[in-house]
Amino acid sequence: PVTFLYNGGPGSSSIWLHMGSFAPVRIETASPEATPPPPYRLVPNADSLLDKTDLVFVDAIGTGYSHGIPDEKDKKDKDANPDKRFWGTDQDIDAFGRFVQRYITKYDRWNSPKFLFGESYGTPRSAGLVKWLADNGIACNGVVLLSSILNYAEHLPGLDINYVNYLPSYAAIAWYHDKLPNKPATLEPFLTQVRDFARGDYQVALSKGAALSDAERDAVAEKLHMYTGLGVQYLKDANLRVNPSRFRKELLRGEHLTMGRYDARFEGVDSDAAGENPETDPSDTAISGAFTAAFNDYLVRELHYSSDVPYKVSAGAIRVWDWKHKVPGSMRPVPLPIMVDDLGYAMRENPHLKVLSANGWFDLATPFFATEYDLAHLGLDAKLRNNVSFTYYPSGHMVYLNVDALKQFKSDLAKFYDSAAPR
């Protein structure tokens, strides 16, 4: 098999998956603590996927060493950026599709089992890409969705579904930080209760808006307190709606600490402990220097590759990204990436396509409950629903930062590859 792996952003290189997950080597970090300054250690990766698949790490155009070639219009404008032609939902899918098409042609891999592995924004890319490939005669065996966001419309400010989707993640994080009034011994059975409450009484209460009675408000606030560790009065003052940024600031406020967005196991300190929102994301700042330095050193020392052009870890693409997407069967594009239909179409057209959804319990960037909801709405016939499987790990957005989770993730992926491409 051959697997195409990429991170998200949009506008991120694949450095995170390349140096942290399943390549031949990985960077050691102090996760969930901040990794000290250099020297950093690259170590052989005992959990590499090379025993199951060849690995192709793909940098989106404008990141890494990937760049667009100037067209005639660009040549007339000395300030033009040819990368921007590829900075959009459908433009990006088309670029990645043509890359895969060219790769399997150049390296004679048309008859190899094929997998897509996307993290974060790489998951809506995968949903669109697997359909693009199928439309161009390239059938995939499997898709790995790590920390998914498949419907950006659900994340618009002011939508109550946002608060419903985040509640189980809040509960998992409060459990991790020992902030629950009566902490259960084990996490997963507890989260089943929280899921039921979130889609049940909590969603009903939010839907009532101003019509919610005082007695109902009190009952829901008390239940939210039991599930999140936040104060009852704080929850009522917040109108039973706490966004992720406020949760990151409030849960550990008594300890003058904040939590990470990508991984709430990471703790940070703000200059203003009374503030409303965290000043930084400690789960980002704790590792970014290590990954960037270690990768650049690896390029020169191990791969003997040097360039006068710096390797771009990220581009400014998100600031100018064209978010519109043409949903299958629609006459005109929708304003935000809603990729559930793309994946559903691909799975109905290729009933052998397998999908693995991998999730971190402590991820506040892409909550696992939202992913469960989206993948329950693929429009699959009953006989195809078992083609979608879920795995969960005691980690955050980048599951592989927890070494124990990485080992379990590799074990789960080995089974997935065997089921999707039996030898």
N, C-alpha and C positions, 0 to 999 in steps of 0.2 A: 504493500500500500504506500501511497504518498499523501501527506497531509500538508495543507497550506494553512499557516498560522499567522495571526495578526492581532494587534491591539486595536484600540478604538480612538477615542478623543471626542469628535473626529479631529484628526490632525496629530495623532500619536504614532511614533515609530513602533516597531515590534520589539524594542529593547527589553521590555518587561517580561514578556513570555520567553524571549530568547535567553536572557540571563537568569531568570528566576524559576522556570518551570521544567521543561522536559528535554532541553538540549543536552549535549554531551557534558557540558560543565555548567555550574551555576555559581552565583555570587552568594557568599555567606553574609547574612544580616543578623542583627540582634533582635529581630522581631519577637515580641511586639514592643521592644524598647528601641530608642534611637540608635542607629548604627554609628559607632565612633568614626572619626576621620581616618584617612589612609595611614598605613597601607591596608588595602582590602584583600580578601582571599577568594580566589576562584578555586573551586574544588571539583573533582570528578563527580558527576551526578549519578548516584546509584539508582535514581528513579527516572532516568532518561527513557523516552519512548522509542529509542532507536531499535529496540528488539522487536517492536511491533510495526513500525512504519518509518519511511524516510520523512524528513522534516524540512519544509521550505518556509522560512520566516520571511514575510513580505512586508516591506515598509511602504506605507501609503505615499503617494506622490506629494512631494514637498517635505518629506521626512527622511531621515537616514541619508542615503545617497541617491534617493529616487527623485527625479526631476522631469518636468515636462519639456518637450522640445518646442522652441518658439515656432509659432506659425507665422504666416505673412503679416497678419495684423500686429503680432508681438514685435516683429522686426522693425516695424515703422514707429513703434513707441519704445524708446530706450528705457522707460520706467516700467514697462509691462512685466508682469509676473506670469510666465506660462503655466506655472503650477495651478493657478486659480481656475483654469478651465476644468480641472478635475475635482474642485472643491464643492461638491453637492451630493446629495443622497444617491440619485440615479447616475450622475456622472462618475462617482466613485465606484459604484457597482459595475458599471461598464468597463472602467479601467482595470479593476481586479479580474473581471471575467476575461478580458483580452489577455491579461498577463497569464492566467491559468491556461488558456487556450494555447498561447505561444510556448509556455513552459513544457506542456505535455507533448507538443509537436517537436520542439527542439531536442528534448531528452528522451523521446520514444516512450512516453508513458500513457499513451491512449488506452492501453488495455490493463493498466494498473488499477486496483481499487483506489477510490479517491475519497478523501475526507476534508472537511473544512473545520477549522478550529478558531473561533473568534471570541475575544474577550471584550466586554463592555460595549462601546459602539461597534465593535467587531461582530456583535450578535445581530443587530439589524442588517449589517452588511452581509452576513452569512445567509440570512433569510432571503434577501434579494438576490444574492449571488448564486445560491443553489438553484433558484428558478432560472436565472439568466443562463447558467451553464446547461440546464436541461433544455431550454429553448434553443440552444446551439449544439445540441447533440451530445452533451457531456453529462452522463448520469453519475451522481455521487452515491457512495455507499452509506456515508454517515456525516452528521453535523454535530459538533460539540459547541454548545452555547455556555460560555462561562460568564456568570454575572450579567444577566440579560436585561436589556431594555428594548422591547419589541413594539411598544406603542407609546410614542412621545406625547400623544394627545392626552393620555391619562395623567401626565405630569404637569399639565398647565396649572398655574396658580389659581387657587380658589375652588378647585374641584374637590368635593368631599371624598371621592374615591382615593385620592392621595393619602389622606389620613387613615383610611381603612387599610390600604396596602402597606403602610409603614408600621402599623401597630404590632404585628408579630415580631418584626425586627427590633422594635423598642423593647419588647418583652425579653427577647433573647439577650440583648445587651445589658438590660437591668439585671438579669440573672447572672451574667458573667461578672458584673461589677458588684455583686452582692447587695443590690439596692432594693430587692423585693421584700415586702413586709413578712411574708412567709415563703421563703425560697424553697421550691421543690428540689428534691434530690437529683432528679434527672431533667434534662432540658426538653427532649422531644415530646413526651406525653403532655407536658405543660403547654407547649406551643400548639398542640392540637386543640386544647381548650381556648387558647387565645384566638386561633383562626375562627373557631365557631362563634365566639363573641364578636369578632371584628365584622364578619359577614352577616351576623344576626343583629343582636340588640344595638350594637354600636352604629352600624350602618343605618338602621332604622331611625335611631335617635338623631343622627346628623341630617337625615333626609327631612325631618320635621321642621328644622330651622327654628324660627321664632315661636312656632306652635308647640315646642317641647315644654312640658310642664315642669315646675320646680322640682316636684318629687322625682320625675324621670331624670332630670338633670343631675340631681343628687345621687341617684342610684348608679348612673353611668359613670359619674366622676369617681365614686368609690371603687367601682370595678376597674376603671382605668388606673387608679392609684395602686391597686393590688397587682396589676399587670405591668406597670411601667416604673413604679417606685417614685413617681412624681407626686408632689403634694396635692391633696384634694382641692384646696383653695386655688392653687396655681392652675389646675386643670379647669376649674370653673371660670376663673378669670380669663383663661385662654379660649373660652367658649367650646371646651372639649376638643379643641383642634391645636395640636402642637406640631410645627413643621420640624424637619430633621435638624436644621441649624440650631433652633432653640432647644431641642432635646439634647444636642451635643453640649450645649452650654449649661443646661439646667441640672442634668442628672448628677453631676459631680461638683456642683457649685459649692457645696459645703466644704469640699476639700480643696477649693481654689484650683480645680483641674477642669480641662475640657477633654473631648474625645475626638478621634479621627472620623472623617467622613467615609473614606474608603474602607477603613477597618477600625471599628470603635474599641478594639482592644488597646490601641495606641492612646496614650494620654499626653496632653499638652498643658502648658501654663501660659495664660494671657497676662498682659500688663494690667488689665482692668477686670478684676474678678466679678464686678457687678454688671458687666456689659451684657448686651442682648444676644450677640452672636460670637462664635469663636474667631479669633484673629487669624489663625492659620489652620491647616489640616496636618496634625502631627503624623498621620499615617502616610502622608506624601513627603514631608520634609525629612522624615526619619530614614528614608531609603534612597531618595533621588540622587544624592551625591554619590553614593556607593555604586548604584547601577551605572550611572554615566561614566564615572572614572574607570570602573572595572571593565566595562565594555570597550572603551577606547584603548585601554591597555591591552586587552585581549586581541583586538584587531591587529595591533602592531607586533606584539610579542609572540602570540601563538599562530595567528593566521598570516602574519607577514604581509599585511595590507596597509598601505599608507596612502594618504590623500592630502592635497593642499586645501581641499574643501572640508570644513568640519562636518562631522556626523550630526545631523539635526535630530535631537530626541523628540522634539515636537515642533509643529508649524503653527502659524497664527490662523489656521484654517477656520477654526470654530467661529471667529469673529465675522467672517464673510461667507459662511457656509450657506449654500442653497438647500434648504431643508425640504423642498417640495418632493413628493414621490407619487409616481403613477401607480396606483393600486391596480392589481390584475382585474380586468373586466370593466374598469372605469373609463369614462370618456376624457376626463381631465384630471390633473394631479391634485392631491390633497396637500394642504400647507405644511404638514409635519410627517415624519416617517411613521407610518402605521404598517408594520411588516408582517403581522400575523397572517394576513391573507396570502402573501407570497409563499411563506413556508407551508401553509395549508395546501395551496395549489400544488407545490412541488411534491408533497407527501401523497396527495391523492393521485397525481400522475405517475409517481414512482412508488408503488405500495411496498417496496422493499427498503426504502430510505429510513434509516434509524436516526433518532435525535436523542442526544444526552444533554440534559440541563443540569449544570453544576453550579451550586450556590453556596455562599458563605453566610452563616447565621448572623454575623456581626457587620454586614455590609449595609451602609446607609446611602450608598450611591445608587444601587439597583436592588431594591428589597425583594427577597425571595417570594413573598406572597403575591406581588404583582406579576412575577414570572409565572407562578402557578395559575393565576387567573388567565393570563394571555394564552398559555399553552393549552388551557382547557377550552379555548375558543378557536381552535384550528379548523373546525368543521369536518372532523374526521369521522368516518364510519367506525362502528364499534370494533370491527376486526383490525383496524389500523391503530387503535389507541395505545396498544402495547408497544408500538414502535417508538413511543416517547417515554423516556425514563428520567428520573430525578435522583440526584445525589446531593448531600448536604455535608458541610464541613465546619469544624470549630475555628473559623477564620473569617476574613473579610472579603472584599472585592477581589483581591489577588490571593486566591485560596492558597497558592503555593508558598506564600511567605511563612506559613506555619509548616514546619518540616514534617510533623506527624500527619498533618492534613495532606501534604504532598505525597507521602507514601500511600495513603489510602486512595487519593485521587488517581495515582498511577495504577493501583490495583483495579479500581473501578473502570478505568479506561482500557486496561488489558482485556477485561471481560467484554466491554463494549465493542472493541475492534474484532474480537473473535466472533461476536454475534453478527456484526455488520459485514464482515468480510471473512467468512470461514475458509480455512485452507483445506 
